[in-house]
Every structure is written in C-alpha cells, then in structure tokens.
Amino acid sequence: MMEHVSHTTMASLIDSPSITSSKVVIFDSGVGGLSIYHEIYKIFPNLHYLYVFDNVVFPYGEKSEKKTIQRVVSIITAVSRFYQLSLVVIACNSASIVSLPALRSRFMFPIVGVVPAIKPAARLTRNGVLGILATRGTLRRSYTNKLLSRFAGACSITTLGSNELVELTENKLRGQTISNKIIKHILRPWLIMSVPPDTVVLGCTHFPLIREELKNALPKGTQLIDSGAAIARRIEFLLGNTCHTIGPKTHNIALCMSVNQKALQLLPVLKYYGFLTLEELKL
C-alpha cells in the first residue's frame, strides 16, 4: 500500500500538521491487532489510523489485571497527548476484558473492546463441540467463563490455552516460517479427541493471522470464528458518516514503546498493511 517505511521518535512529530488530524487507534501488545485493523480497513479505507503496540510489556496474556490496566491507560493517555483521537479499539482480548471500564471512565471518545466470538460460534457448531483457542490469561478470566455460560451452555466446551501460538504469529510477521509440526503439537489435545470441535473460537487477535496454518493442522471442515468483522460493524455504527469528515487524508503511522531490533523486523509487514512510519512513543 505504501512505497516507503521509516522510523523516528515522537519528538520529531511535535510540529507535524498531522497531529491535529483525528485518528482511529488500533491498540494491542503485539501485532495481533492487525487482524482487527484489516477488517475495519475494508469498510473505512480512508480513515487516519494509528497502530499502537506495547512491545515492551508484550504479551499481556500473562500479566496481572492491575499491571495490564495501568499499562493500557498510560499508553492511551500518552497517545491522546500527541493526537486528536476519534475512536480507540483495544484489539486484544486480554486487555479488553480488564481495562475497558477504566478507559471509558477517563476518555470521552468511543472505546471498543474485543472479546471471544463465543455467541456466533455456538450457533454455528454442527456437532455441539465448541473449541476455545486463546491465551491462558484470557481463559482464566471470569468474563470469558460468563460468556461461555451465557451463550454456549448447550455446547460441550473444550479450551486450549497457548501463549506459544502468539509468539509464533509474531515470528511469522517477522518473516519466519511456522512449522506445521509445531502447530499440530500445540493442537494435539484436540486432534486426539474422538469427537474434536468442529467450530473453534479464535480468542486472541493474533490467531486470525495464522488462520491457514491452523486450518491445515485441524480436521478438515473445522470452522474458525473470530471477532474482526463484528468489531468492524460496531465501528461502522459508531462512526456513521463521520468517516468522511475527519479531515484531509494523511498516511497511517505505527507507534511502539521501543524501536528495537525486533520492532524493526516488523517494518515490512507494517508497510504491507499501509503504515508508512514506525515511531517510538515515550510514556
């Protein structure tokens, strides 16, 4: 989408005219939020996007609720000091589940969270066995259990928590190949079931980015359900026609907490998704 990618620091942006343009923020601890951005972009290709990822504290799945809330609030606060924000998407299940109340009490702009797509998945299963693939942290949260009780009570639930899949997805977006053998090893608890899930909820925003790898490892015909399209529709409802009045088009920007070697390895994929520059955000 873009012809050039560079990296800089927020200090060089203070006098930039783009500072005054209203932005839609997609936030995650890593690159998983790109799966949500991709769905939103299909509907609103002309919005001004900031992709913000916390590569210093990544991943959030194993962090305490207190640590996650403090970190997310401090980062969104920092971004709001530099940019006029029209909407923020917390494109991380682990962060959304714990931080939305604190964010919504602090900021006036809409804040949209991501939670596992359990409700639609429960309607789609044919054999009644519903798989939940997420980080261990998301599976531990009481909110996830409440969703299962409310919307999937008639299903047989089997959960699989994997932080390794998150790391593998990050590596894929840095240009590394993911071994099908490793994927099958992670999914083995389902593969050896006499009646495995025919429908799997992708309860981490990283996992749609390895959809093909997961499909190749799971039994043929397994349905993979994620929240991306639903989040995009929610944003369409919230923004309505305002997407045409946000301001003159400027290029999209990615922000991270540290422009280190691993972050720089993401430049090609950020370019692919249309983010011209990678900049460091200081808290």
C-alpha positions as CSV (number, residue, x, y, z in Angstrom):
1,M,0.0,0.0,0.0
2,M,2.9,2.4,0.8
3,E,6.2,2.9,-1.1
4,H,8.4,3.9,1.9
5,V,8.7,2.9,5.5
6,S,10.9,4.7,8.1
7,H,11.2,5.0,11.8
8,T,11.6,8.0,14.1
9,T,10.6,9.3,17.5
10,M,7.7,11.2,18.8
11,A,9.9,14.2,19.5
12,S,10.2,14.8,15.8
13,L,6.4,14.9,15.4
14,I,5.5,17.7,17.8
15,D,5.3,20.3,15.0
16,S,3.8,17.9,12.4
17,P,0.4,19.1,10.9
18,S,-0.9,15.5,11.1
19,I,-1.0,15.9,14.9
20,T,-4.3,17.9,14.6
21,S,-5.9,15.2,12.3
22,S,-8.3,13.0,14.2
23,K,-7.1,9.4,14.4
24,V,-8.5,5.9,14.9
25,V,-6.3,4.0,17.2
26,I,-5.8,0.2,17.0
27,F,-4.0,-0.9,20.1
28,D,-2.5,-4.3,21.1
29,S,0.5,-5.5,23.0
30,G,1.8,-7.0,19.7
31,V,0.9,-7.4,16.1
32,G,-2.4,-9.3,16.6
33,G,-4.4,-6.1,16.3
34,L,-3.5,-6.0,12.6
35,S,-6.2,-8.7,12.1
36,I,-8.8,-6.3,13.5
37,Y,-7.4,-3.3,11.6
38,H,-7.7,-5.4,8.4
39,E,-11.4,-5.9,8.9
40,I,-12.0,-2.2,9.8
41,Y,-10.0,-1.0,6.8
42,K,-12.3,-3.0,4.4
43,I,-15.1,-0.7,5.5
44,F,-13.2,2.5,6.1
45,P,-10.1,2.6,3.9
46,N,-9.8,6.4,4.1
47,L,-9.7,6.9,7.9
48,H,-6.5,8.0,9.6
49,Y,-5.1,5.1,11.6
50,L,-2.6,4.7,14.3
51,Y,-1.4,1.2,15.1
52,V,0.0,1.2,18.6
53,F,1.7,-1.8,20.1
54,D,3.3,-2.3,23.5
55,N,6.4,-4.3,22.6
56,V,8.0,-3.6,25.9
57,V,5.4,-5.4,28.1
58,F,4.2,-7.9,25.4
59,P,2.3,-10.2,25.8
60,Y,-0.5,-9.1,28.1
61,G,-1.9,-12.6,28.5
62,E,0.2,-13.5,31.5
63,K,0.2,-10.1,33.2
64,S,-1.9,-9.2,36.2
65,E,-5.1,-7.3,35.8
66,K,-3.6,-4.3,37.7
67,K,-0.5,-4.2,35.6
68,T,-2.5,-4.5,32.3
69,I,-4.9,-1.8,33.3
70,Q,-2.2,0.6,34.4
71,R,-0.2,0.0,31.2
72,V,-3.1,0.3,28.8
73,V,-4.4,3.5,30.4
74,S,-1.0,5.1,30.5
75,I,-0.3,4.3,26.8
76,I,-3.7,5.6,25.5
77,T,-3.2,8.7,27.7
78,A,0.2,9.3,26.1
79,V,-1.2,8.9,22.5
80,S,-4.0,11.3,23.3
81,R,-1.5,14.0,24.2
82,F,0.0,13.9,20.7
83,Y,-3.1,13.2,18.6
84,Q,-6.7,14.1,18.4
85,L,-8.5,10.7,18.7
86,S,-11.9,9.9,17.3
87,L,-12.0,6.3,18.5
88,V,-9.9,3.7,20.1
89,V,-10.0,-0.1,19.5
90,I,-8.4,-2.2,22.2
91,A,-7.6,-5.0,19.8
92,C,-6.5,-7.5,22.5
93,N,-8.8,-9.9,24.3
94,S,-6.8,-10.0,27.5
95,A,-6.6,-6.2,27.7
96,S,-10.2,-5.6,26.7
97,I,-11.6,-7.9,29.3
98,V,-9.9,-6.0,32.2
99,S,-9.3,-2.4,31.0
100,L,-12.4,-1.1,29.3
101,P,-14.1,0.3,32.4
102,A,-11.0,2.3,33.4
103,L,-10.6,3.6,29.9
104,R,-14.2,4.6,29.4
105,S,-14.3,6.4,32.7
106,R,-11.3,8.5,31.7
107,F,-11.9,9.4,28.0
108,M,-14.8,10.9,26.1
109,F,-14.1,9.3,22.7
110,P,-15.6,5.8,22.0
111,I,-13.6,2.9,23.1
112,V,-14.3,-0.5,21.5
113,G,-13.1,-3.8,23.0
114,V,-12.6,-7.3,21.6
115,V,-13.9,-10.4,23.3
116,P,-14.0,-14.0,22.1
117,A,-16.8,-14.6,19.5
118,I,-18.5,-17.3,21.6
119,K,-22.1,-16.3,20.8
120,P,-21.9,-16.7,17.0
121,A,-19.7,-19.7,17.2
122,A,-22.2,-21.5,19.5
123,R,-24.8,-21.0,16.8
124,L,-22.6,-22.4,14.1
125,T,-21.4,-25.7,15.6
126,R,-22.8,-28.8,14.0
127,N,-21.6,-31.5,16.4
128,G,-22.1,-29.4,19.6
129,V,-18.4,-29.4,20.5
130,L,-17.0,-25.9,20.7
131,G,-13.3,-25.2,21.0
132,I,-11.9,-22.0,22.5
133,L,-8.4,-21.2,21.4
134,A,-6.9,-18.3,23.4
135,T,-4.1,-17.3,25.7
136,R,-4.1,-18.9,29.2
137,G,-4.8,-15.4,30.7
138,T,-8.0,-14.9,28.6
139,L,-9.2,-18.4,29.6
140,R,-8.7,-17.7,33.3
141,R,-10.8,-14.5,33.3
142,S,-14.2,-14.8,34.8
143,Y,-15.6,-12.7,31.9
144,T,-14.8,-15.5,29.5
145,N,-16.5,-18.0,31.7
146,K,-19.6,-15.8,31.9
147,L,-19.7,-15.6,28.1
148,L,-19.5,-19.4,27.8
149,S,-22.2,-19.9,30.4
150,R,-24.5,-17.3,28.8
151,F,-24.1,-18.2,25.1
152,A,-22.7,-21.7,24.9
153,G,-24.5,-23.5,27.7
154,A,-25.8,-26.1,25.4
155,C,-22.4,-26.9,23.9
156,S,-19.6,-29.2,25.0
157,I,-16.8,-26.8,25.7
158,T,-13.1,-27.7,25.2
159,T,-10.5,-25.0,25.8
160,L,-6.9,-24.8,24.8
161,G,-4.6,-22.0,26.1
162,S,-1.5,-21.3,24.2
163,N,0.9,-18.4,24.5
164,E,3.3,-20.2,22.2
165,L,1.0,-19.6,19.3
166,V,1.1,-15.8,20.0
167,E,4.9,-15.9,19.8
168,L,4.8,-18.0,16.6
169,T,2.4,-15.4,15.0
170,E,4.8,-12.6,15.9
171,N,7.7,-14.6,14.3
172,K,5.6,-15.2,11.2
173,L,5.1,-11.5,10.7
174,R,8.9,-11.0,11.1
175,G,9.3,-13.3,8.1
176,Q,9.9,-16.7,9.8
177,T,8.1,-19.9,8.6
178,I,5.8,-21.6,11.1
179,S,6.3,-25.4,11.2
180,N,3.1,-27.4,10.7
181,K,4.5,-30.0,13.1
182,I,4.7,-27.4,15.9
183,I,1.1,-26.2,15.3
184,K,-0.1,-29.8,15.4
185,H,1.8,-30.4,18.6
186,I,0.1,-27.4,20.2
187,L,-3.3,-28.6,19.0
188,R,-2.7,-32.2,19.9
189,P,-5.3,-32.3,22.8
190,W,-8.0,-31.6,20.2
191,L,-6.5,-33.8,17.5
192,I,-6.6,-36.9,19.7
193,M,-10.3,-36.4,20.7
194,S,-12.8,-39.0,19.5
195,V,-15.1,-36.1,18.7
196,P,-13.0,-32.9,18.2
197,P,-14.5,-29.5,18.0
198,D,-16.0,-28.7,14.6
199,T,-16.0,-25.0,15.4
200,V,-13.2,-23.1,17.1
201,V,-13.3,-19.6,18.5
202,L,-10.1,-17.7,17.9
203,G,-10.0,-15.9,21.2
204,C,-6.8,-14.0,20.5
205,T,-6.4,-11.4,17.8
206,H,-3.1,-12.9,16.8
207,F,-4.7,-16.2,15.7
208,P,-6.5,-14.9,12.5
209,L,-3.1,-14.1,11.2
210,I,-2.2,-17.8,11.2
211,R,-5.7,-18.9,10.1
212,E,-4.3,-21.0,7.2
213,E,-1.7,-22.7,9.4
214,L,-4.5,-23.6,11.9
215,K,-6.8,-24.9,9.2
216,N,-4.1,-27.1,7.8
217,A,-3.5,-28.7,11.2
218,L,-7.1,-29.1,12.4
219,P,-9.6,-31.7,10.9
220,K,-10.9,-30.8,7.5
221,G,-14.0,-28.6,7.7
222,T,-13.3,-27.1,11.1
223,Q,-14.8,-23.6,11.3
224,L,-12.6,-20.8,12.7
225,I,-14.5,-17.9,14.2
226,D,-13.0,-14.5,15.2
227,S,-14.3,-11.1,16.2
228,G,-12.8,-9.0,13.5
229,A,-15.9,-8.5,11.2
230,A,-18.1,-7.8,14.2
231,I,-15.8,-5.2,15.5
232,A,-15.7,-3.5,12.1
233,R,-19.5,-3.4,12.0
234,R,-19.6,-1.9,15.5
235,I,-17.2,0.8,14.4
236,E,-19.3,1.4,11.3
237,F,-22.3,2.0,13.7
238,L,-20.3,4.4,16.0
239,L,-18.7,6.5,13.2
240,G,-21.6,6.5,10.8
241,N,-21.0,9.2,8.2
242,T,-18.3,11.0,10.3
243,C,-15.7,8.9,8.5
244,H,-16.0,11.4,5.6
245,T,-15.5,14.5,7.7
246,I,-12.5,13.6,9.9
247,G,-10.1,15.6,7.8
248,P,-7.6,15.6,4.9
249,K,-6.0,12.2,4.3
250,T,-2.6,11.6,5.9
251,H,-0.5,8.5,6.0
252,N,-1.0,5.9,8.7
253,I,1.5,5.6,11.5
254,A,2.6,2.7,13.8
255,L,3.8,3.5,17.3
256,C,5.6,1.2,19.6
257,M,7.2,1.6,23.0
258,S,10.8,0.7,21.8
259,V,12.1,0.8,18.3
260,N,14.4,-2.1,18.9
261,Q,15.7,-4.8,16.5
262,K,12.5,-6.9,16.9
263,A,10.3,-3.9,16.2
264,L,12.3,-3.0,13.1
265,Q,11.8,-6.6,11.8
266,L,8.1,-5.8,11.6
267,L,8.6,-2.9,9.1
268,P,7.8,-5.0,6.0
269,V,4.5,-6.3,7.4
270,L,3.6,-2.8,8.7
271,K,4.3,-1.5,5.2
272,Y,2.1,-4.2,3.7
273,Y,-0.8,-3.1,6.0
274,G,-0.2,0.6,5.0
275,F,1.7,2.0,7.9
276,L,4.3,4.4,6.4
277,T,6.3,5.1,9.6
278,L,7.2,3.3,12.8
279,E,7.7,5.7,15.7
280,E,8.7,5.4,19.3
281,L,6.2,6.6,22.0
282,K,7.7,7.6,25.3
283,L,5.5,7.4,28.4
